[in-house]
């Protein structure tokens, strides 16, 4: 038993020396290719076996013939095992190189195309992660392009919408200054109307900039959807009477939500103003609210005649105003973008779909806990 422990000790020491030398070699070659590392590992594995065997053989004081036999057998085994290990490891090297080429093309601004074949598990995981990253990056680029296009459209529309009232204000002020106006009071009223219009546009731009910057500070409180809708309907009644539109809000359930009352009132006001302006005289705008599972859905249905299916995904985009038939007499197409921003800040969702005779805007909010 003592002899076996001594043999094991000598074998361990010999193999440990080879392992330490291999670790040093790997450290020196850590910036080289995987092929170099595989070669070192193969040589170290064979060298550790050879070193341990020879150490035991020399320590046992074998005669020259027996020592030569043992050394020859071990050396031949090492010579065969090292190339075999390198040949078998070539598949890993090739897979690494293919993945490196694909990743380099991905890094140059392209898309990641996964190499063919069945790589080892670790490389397969890396390939999946790179594929997922490529898909996320492509989606991000598409959103960036859409956002940039939306910004360009917004700048163009805002410039147009600002130019018209400013030109009118300048003309009216010059007429008043020159004293060629028969009814100055009418001009003063018109100037006030245009100033209010500009102030509304600037307010919408400021609100939208806060939403995009993530600086929309919410102060949620527990309230009933019934009260929230009631306040919004009361504020929209004068505009509805002016356009000859009936407001209906009989299907509103008294379910609780935790929202910022001022911001959500703005959401409903924007939806109601949008619906009233696009509903013909003697038409109806209906507001409803109900609880669905763990959510509360508030809907505003108008009589606009519907929105083209191709335009439905863009309704809440910044600056979108659709066709001329749906272009409001004032504003820059920011109202629905503000609606989506405020609703999403409340962890909710804003949707739109066509219904018979018009379209329905739905705001889905998390229901307040009981």
URMOLIN-V252295 format. One record per residue. PHI is phi as a letter, one per 20 degrees, with the letter a starting at -180 (999 if undefined). OMEGA is omega in whole degrees, 0 to 359 (none if undefined). BURIAL is 1 if it has 9 or more other ideal C-beta (glycine too) atoms within 8 Angstrom, else 0. Layout:
PHI/OMEGA/BURIAL
PHI/OMEGA/BURIAL
This chain:
999/179/0
f/179/0
f/180/0
f/178/0
f/179/0
f/178/1
f/179/1
f/179/0
f/179/0
f/179/1
f/179/1
f/181/1
f/179/1
f/180/1
f/180/1
f/178/0
f/178/1
f/179/1
f/178/1
f/177/0
f/177/1
f/178/1
f/177/0
f/179/0
f/178/1
f/179/1
f/180/0
f/183/0
d/186/1
f/179/0
e/180/0
e/185/0
f/177/0
f/180/0
f/179/1
f/179/1
f/178/1
f/178/1
f/179/1
f/180/1
f/180/1
f/180/1
f/180/1
f/180/1
f/179/1
f/180/1
f/178/1
f/177/1
f/180/1
f/181/1
f/179/1
f/180/1
f/181/1
f/178/1
f/178/1
f/181/1
f/179/1
f/181/1
f/180/1
e/176/0
l/177/0
f/177/1
f/187/0
f/181/0
f/181/0
f/179/1
f/179/1
f/179/0
f/181/0
f/181/1
f/180/1
f/181/0
f/182/0
f/181/1
f/178/1
f/178/0
f/180/1
f/181/1
f/180/0
f/187/0
f/182/1
f/177/1
f/178/0
f/179/0
f/179/1
f/179/1
f/179/0
f/180/0
e/181/1
f/179/1
f/178/0
f/181/1
f/180/1
f/179/0
f/178/1
f/180/1
f/179/0
f/179/1
f/178/1
f/178/0
f/179/1
f/179/1
f/179/1
f/177/0
f/177/1
f/181/1
f/180/0
e/177/0
o/179/0
e/176/0
d/182/0
e/176/1
d/184/0
f/178/0
f/178/1
f/179/0
o/182/0
c/184/0
f/174/1
g/187/0
g/182/0
f/178/0
f/176/1
f/176/1
f/179/0
f/179/1
f/178/1
f/179/0
f/178/0
f/177/1
f/178/1
f/178/0
f/178/1
f/179/1
f/178/0
f/179/0
f/178/0
f/178/1
f/178/0
f/178/0
f/179/0
f/177/0
f/179/0
f/178/0
f/179/0
f/180/1
f/179/0
f/177/0
f/178/0
f/179/1
f/179/1
f/178/0
f/181/1
f/179/1
f/180/0
f/182/0
f/179/1
f/179/1
g/180/0
f/183/0
f/177/1
f/183/1
f/184/0
f/179/0
f/179/1
f/177/1
f/178/0
f/179/1
f/179/1
f/181/0
f/181/0
f/179/1
f/178/1
f/178/0
f/177/1
f/181/1
f/181/0
e/178/0
m/181/0
d/184/0
d/178/0
f/183/0
c/182/0
g/182/0
f/179/0
f/178/0
f/178/1
f/178/0
f/180/0
f/177/1
f/179/1
f/179/0
f/180/0
f/178/1
f/177/1
f/179/0
f/178/1
f/180/1
f/178/0
f/179/1
f/179/1
f/177/0
f/178/0
f/178/1
f/179/1
f/179/0
f/180/1
f/178/1
f/176/0
f/180/1
f/181/1
f/180/0
e/182/0
m/183/0
d/180/0
f/182/1
e/181/0
d/175/1
c/185/0
f/175/0
c/179/0
e/179/0
b/179/1
e/176/1
f/180/1
g/179/1
f/181/0
f/179/1
f/179/1
f/178/1
f/180/1
f/178/1
f/179/1
f/179/0
f/183/1
e/183/1
f/179/1
g/179/0
f/179/1
f/178/1
f/180/0
f/181/0
e/180/1
m/182/0
d/178/1
e/175/0
d/181/1
c/180/0
c/184/1
e/184/0
d/181/1
d/180/1
e/180/1
e/180/0
d/184/1
e/173/1
c/175/1
d/185/1
b/170/1
e/187/1
g/182/1
f/182/0
f/180/1
f/174/1
f/177/1
f/178/1
g/181/1
f/178/1
f/178/1
f/179/1
f/180/1
f/178/1
f/178/1
f/181/1
f/182/1
f/183/1
f/183/1
d/177/1
d/181/1
f/178/0
g/184/0
m/176/0
e/184/1
c/172/1
d/185/1
d/177/1
d/179/1
c/178/1
b/180/1
b/178/1
e/177/1
c/181/0
l/182/0
d/183/0
c/174/1
d/183/1
d/176/1
d/183/1
c/175/1
c/183/1
d/182/1
d/179/1
d/185/1
f/183/1
n/177/0
o/179/1
d/177/1
g/183/0
g/180/0
f/182/0
e/183/1
g/180/1
f/184/0
d/187/0
g/183/1
e/178/1
f/179/1
f/177/1
n/183/1
f/178/1
c/175/1
m/182/1
f/181/0
f/181/0
f/182/0
d/180/1
e/181/0
f/179/1
f/179/0
b/179/0
o/184/1
c/179/1
m/182/1
d/187/1
g/182/1
f/174/1
f/176/1
f/177/1
g/181/1
f/181/1
f/181/1
f/181/1
f/179/1
f/175/1
f/175/1
e/182/1
m/179/0
d/184/1
b/178/0
d/182/1
c/176/0
b/176/1
b/180/0
e/173/1
c/182/1
f/177/0
n/182/0
a/179/1
b/183/1
c/174/1
e/181/1
c/176/1
d/181/1
d/181/1
c/175/1
f/178/1
f/178/1
f/180/0
f/182/0
f/none/0
